[in-house]
Amino acid sequence: MKFNTFLIAGLLTASAVLLYEKKDRVIAQLSETKNSIDGIQTSLANIKKNIDIIQSQQHILKNLNQELSYKGHVFNNEIRAHINEIKNISAKYQTTDK
């Protein structure tokens, strides 16, 4: 056998021994990583659900905005009519007072 073969076998054996010695730490890190991934997936699902809710509410808000805008215009028109009527009445009394 060649020296490279022995070197590679020795390095693989040393790596296996080190990994075996630190297996508890590696298992704990893998467990933490899995828990983090699960938490991230749960958060992602919640975010997607909230985005769907927001998008469904946008249509309602748009309709509500249009309705309020229309009612605001109607209110302004009514106010203008009342103000004009008040001006006409006050002008009528101001001309008779002089």
C-alpha positions in Angstrom: 0.0 0.0 0.0 1.0 3.5 -0.6 1.7 6.1 2.1 -1.2 8.3 0.9 -3.6 5.4 1.6 -2.3 5.0 5.1 -2.4 8.8 5.7 -6.0 9.0 4.5 -7.0 6.0 6.6 -5.3 7.5 9.6 -7.0 10.8 9.2 -10.4 9.2 8.8 -9.8 7.1 11.9 -8.7 10.2 13.9 -11.8 12.1 12.6 -14.1 9.2 13.6 -12.5 9.1 17.1 -12.9 12.8 17.6 -16.5 12.7 16.3 -17.3 9.8 18.7 -15.8 11.7 21.6 -17.9 14.8 20.8 -21.0 12.9 19.8 -23.1 14.3 22.6 -22.2 17.9 21.7 -22.9 17.2 18.0 -26.2 15.6 18.8 -27.2 18.5 21.0 -26.3 21.0 18.3 -28.3 19.0 15.7 -31.2 19.0 18.1 -31.0 22.7 18.6 -30.7 23.2 14.8 -33.8 21.1 14.3 -35.8 23.0 16.9 -34.7 26.3 15.3 -35.8 25.1 11.9 -39.1 24.0 13.3 -39.6 27.4 14.9 -38.7 29.2 11.7 -41.1 27.1 9.7 -43.9 27.8 12.3 -43.1 31.6 12.1 -43.1 31.4 8.3 -46.5 29.8 8.3 -47.8 32.4 10.7 -46.4 35.2 8.5 -48.0 33.8 5.4 -51.3 33.5 7.2 -51.1 37.1 8.4 -50.2 38.3 4.9 -53.3 36.5 3.6 -55.5 38.1 6.2 -54.0 41.5 5.4 -54.6 41.0 1.7 -58.2 40.0 2.3 -58.8 43.1 4.4 -57.3 45.4 1.8 -60.3 44.9 -0.4 -62.7 45.7 2.5 -60.6 48.8 3.4 -60.6 50.0 -0.2 -64.4 49.7 -0.4 -64.7 51.5 3.0 -62.4 54.2 1.8 -64.5 54.8 -1.3 -67.7 54.8 0.7 -66.2 57.4 3.2 -64.9 59.5 0.4 -68.3 59.5 -1.3 -70.0 60.4 2.0 -67.5 63.1 2.6 -68.3 64.7 -0.8 -72.1 64.4 -0.1 -71.6 66.0 3.3 -69.5 68.9 1.8 -72.2 69.5 -0.9 -74.9 69.6 1.8 -72.9 71.9 4.0 -72.3 74.2 1.0 -76.0 74.3 0.3 -76.8 75.1 4.0 -74.0 77.8 4.1 -75.4 79.4 0.9 -78.9 79.3 2.4 -77.6 80.9 5.6 -75.7 83.6 3.6 -78.9 84.3 1.6 -80.9 84.7 4.7 -78.3 86.8 6.5 -77.9 89.0 3.3 -81.6 89.5 3.2 -81.7 90.7 6.8 -78.5 92.8 6.4 -80.1 94.7 3.5 -83.3 95.4 5.4 -81.4 96.7 8.5 -79.6 99.4 6.5 
